[in-house]
């Protein structure tokens, strides 16, 4: 299968497959399941694999990619691999060593995309959330523009083909875009985006700046303790979505993914189920009518599943702005 038609061109000239395989996992899921699922995804046709330092499975993701290269299923140049810089490594001198550590875990020479995971610096220390004696998370004061300059150097060094951000609001994006001496614009902003949070204003802003919006949580969200609002409705049970699924003889998940793709959003789909992984590749086999796209637009509730509540008091918390 030729996957080139399903790529978007980034503002640095590189291509990103429009459908990606998400590897974030609940900590109860054994790491071996991430290895198996990533292999299944590549076998099914996924060529975009999204990972992060915080997911704790870069070794498994790298092993899955390298095993499929060894089997002759893919070449390295066909795989678009993403990783992310965690909040405790925002100090400029920590950016490159952290990326190099991710590359060691992945056992790859470069990542295709490296993202600042959140715009909220935390004090360097043990663990993902260093705490003081009072048990509170220790915030750091780092100018994100200096973090971005270190990201630019990683691109220049060939360690990352493209660089971008994640979970940035418009104001935080503009801070990078307006930085004096900016060498590279972020190629993308990876954010929560789905039928209940369609991000239309942020999408319009990103398009105006030639920045690709990448959607995580496209099918709603698993109920990660402390991070996700447990009282939210199950997206895939939405009656309008289910009615459209019946009309198109597709699953509600496929309708949700197709809706985002037709808005020129790159979509991450995550599953550990072989049948669903294969099914998600069918998203390129049909189109939603303009009328049905408008119907789905009407489902927007500005509802955010992923609220990152442990960091809600951070001065850079991105989700209080309108977009």
Residue pairs with C-beta under 8 A, 6 or more apart in sequence:
1 45
3 17
3 45
3 47
3 78
4 15
6 17
6 18
6 19
6 284
7 15
7 16
7 17
7 18
8 15
8 16
8 18
8 212
8 264
8 266
9 15
10 16
10 162
10 187
10 188
10 212
11 185
11 187
11 210
11 211
12 162
12 184
12 187
14 112
14 161
14 162
14 187
15 80
16 48
16 80
16 112
16 113
16 162
16 187
16 188
16 212
16 266
17 46
17 47
17 48
17 80
17 266
18 48
18 261
18 266
18 267
19 46
19 48
19 257
19 261
19 266
19 267
19 269
19 280
19 281
19 283
19 284
20 46
20 48
20 49
20 50
20 80
20 82
20 214
20 266
20 267
20 268
20 269
21 37
21 38
21 41
21 42
21 46
21 48
21 49
21 50
21 268
21 269
21 270
21 277
22 50
22 216
22 268
22 269
22 270
23 34
23 37
23 38
23 49
23 50
23 51
23 52
23 55
23 57
23 61
23 270
24 52
24 55
24 216
24 270
25 33
25 34
25 55
25 57
25 272
26 222
26 224
27 56
29 272
31 56
31 57
31 59
31 60
32 60
33 272
34 55
34 57
34 60
34 61
34 64
34 272
35 57
35 60
35 61
35 63
35 64
36 272
37 271
37 272
37 277
38 49
38 60
38 61
38 64
38 65
39 64
39 67
39 68
40 274
40 277
40 278
41 49
41 277
42 49
42 64
42 65
42 68
42 73
42 74
42 79
43 68
43 73
44 277
44 278
44 280
44 281
45 281
46 277
46 281
47 74
47 78
47 79
47 80
48 79
48 80
48 82
48 266
49 61
49 64
49 65
49 79
49 80
49 81
49 82
50 82
50 190
50 216
50 268
51 57
51 58
51 61
51 81
51 82
51 83
51 84
51 106
52 58
52 82
52 83
52 84
52 86
52 115
52 117
53 83
53 84
53 85
53 86
53 89
53 98
53 101
53 102
53 117
54 84
54 86
54 117
54 128
58 83
58 102
58 105
58 106
59 105
59 106
61 81
61 106
62 105
62 106
62 107
62 108
63 107
65 74
65 76
65 79
65 81
65 106
65 108
66 107
66 108
68 74
69 75
69 76
69 79
76 108
79 112
80 112
80 113
81 106
81 108
81 111
81 112
81 113
82 111
82 112
82 113
82 114
82 115
83 99
83 102
83 106
83 111
83 113
83 114
83 115
84 114
84 115
84 116
84 117
84 166
85 95
85 98
85 99
85 114
85 115
85 116
85 117
85 147
85 151
86 98
86 117
86 128
87 117
87 118
87 120
87 121
87 122
87 128
87 140
87 311
88 94
88 121
88 122
88 123
88 124
88 125
88 128
88 130
88 140
89 95
89 98
89 124
90 116
90 121
90 122
90 140
90 142
90 144
90 147
91 121
91 124
91 140
91 142
91 147
92 142
92 146
92 147
92 149
92 150
93 150
94 124
95 147
95 150
95 151
95 153
95 154
96 150
96 153
96 154
96 157
96 159
99 111
99 114
99 154
99 159
99 160
100 159
102 111
103 109
103 110
103 111
103 159
110 158
110 159
110 160
110 161
111 159
111 160
111 161
112 160
112 161
112 162
113 160
113 161
113 162
113 163
113 164
113 187
113 188
114 151
114 154
114 155
114 159
114 160
114 162
114 163
114 164
115 163
115 164
115 165
115 166
115 188
115 190
116 144
116 147
116 148
116 151
116 164
116 165
116 166
116 168
117 166
117 167
118 166
118 167
118 308
118 311
118 318
119 144
119 165
119 167
119 168
119 169
119 172
119 316
119 318
120 139
120 311
120 314
120 316
120 317
120 318
121 139
121 140
121 141
121 142
121 144
121 147
121 316
122 129
122 130
122 137
122 138
122 139
122 140
123 130
123 138
123 139
123 140
124 130
124 140
125 138
129 137
129 310
130 137
130 138
131 137
131 138
132 138
137 310
137 311
137 314
139 314
139 315
144 172
144 175
144 176
144 316
145 175
145 176
145 179
148 176
148 179
148 182
148 186
149 183
151 160
151 163
152 163
152 183
152 184
154 160
154 163
155 161
155 162
155 163
155 184
156 183
162 187
162 188
163 184
163 186
163 187
164 186
164 187
164 188
164 189
164 190
164 211
164 214
165 172
165 173
165 176
165 186
165 188
165 189
165 190
166 189
166 190
166 191
166 214
167 190
167 191
167 192
167 308
167 318
168 176
168 186
168 189
168 191
168 318
169 202
169 318
169 319
169 321
169 323
170 201
170 202
170 205
170 321
170 323
171 321
172 316
172 318
173 186
173 189
173 205
173 206
173 209
173 211
176 182
176 185
176 186
177 185
177 186
177 209
185 209
185 210
185 211
186 211
187 211
187 212
188 211
188 212
188 213
188 214
188 266
189 202
189 206
189 211
189 212
189 213
189 214
190 214
190 215
190 216
190 268
191 199
191 202
191 213
191 214
191 215
191 216
192 199
192 215
192 216
192 217
192 221
192 304
192 305
192 306
193 199
193 203
193 213
193 215
193 216
193 217
193 218
193 260
193 265
194 215
194 217
194 218
194 219
194 220
194 235
194 256
194 260
195 235
195 238
195 241
195 256
195 259
195 296
195 299
195 300
196 220
196 233
196 235
196 238
196 299
196 300
196 301
196 302
196 303
197 217
197 300
197 301
197 302
197 303
197 304
197 305
198 263
198 297
198 299
198 300
199 213
199 215
199 323
200 297
200 300
201 322
201 323
202 213
202 323
203 213
203 263
203 265
205 323
206 212
206 213
207 213
207 264
212 264
212 265
212 266
213 264
213 265
213 266
214 265
214 266
214 267
214 268
215 260
215 265
215 266
215 267
215 268
216 268
216 306
217 305
217 306
218 256
218 257
218 260
218 267
218 268
218 269
219 235
219 236
219 253
219 256
219 257
219 269
219 270
220 232
220 234
220 235
220 236
220 305
221 228
221 232
221 305
221 306
222 228
223 230
224 306
226 309
226 310
227 306
227 307
227 308
227 309
227 310
228 305
228 306
228 307
229 304
229 305
229 307
232 303
232 305
233 303
235 241
235 256
236 252
236 253
236 256
237 252
238 252
238 299
240 295
240 296
240 298
240 299
241 252
241 255
241 256
241 296
241 299
242 252
244 252
244 255
244 288
244 292
244 295
244 296
245 251
245 252
245 254
245 255
247 292
248 254
248 255
248 286
248 288
250 258
250 282
250 286
251 279
253 269
253 276
253 279
253 280
254 279
254 280
254 282
254 283
254 286
255 288
255 296
257 267
257 269
257 280
257 283
258 283
258 286
258 287
258 288
259 288
259 293
259 296
260 267
261 267
261 283
261 284
262 287
262 288
262 293
263 293
267 283
269 280
269 283
271 277
271 280
288 296
304 319
307 319
308 317
308 319
311 317
